[in-house]
């Protein structure tokens, strides 16, 4: 997979790991970058235009992780979207979410995410998806600290309207 012409690591169904690796790509380091966890209090967010669903269908994620980065304007790097890679935040926010199932966003500074995130993949052990070929990230497991929108430990929580105002 490529972003802005550069190859990036990608493994289906491991968005948090894909984004963790993407955060460290040299070609993105000159830009302001934010990691965004998408979930809600039900841990069920319907999203459109995701590769995990057939074209025209929706997928329900318990959470999803994307990267925002700012060139002249904020852009979205969602390695699982059918939209362009990258795409404008305006296009992404307008086309990815189902109004009846509002998402909540946790926006985390890239350095905090890289430093603190850890996953031993325990949340995927009973799933049919094969794990990525690279090593687990960090020691232990704190994924739910980032996903849980009631936890205020990392970053800042936004609703869709606030995300559009701040980044769109």
Secondary structure, 3 states (H helix, E strand, C coil): CEECCEECCCCCCCHHHHHHHHCCCHHHCCCEEEEEEEECCCCCEEEECECCCCCCCEEEECCEEEEEEECCCEEEECCCECCCCCEEHHHHHHHCECCCCCCEEEEEEHHHHHHHCCECCHHHCCCCCCCCCCCCECCCCCHHHHHCCCCCCCCEEEEHHHHHHHHC
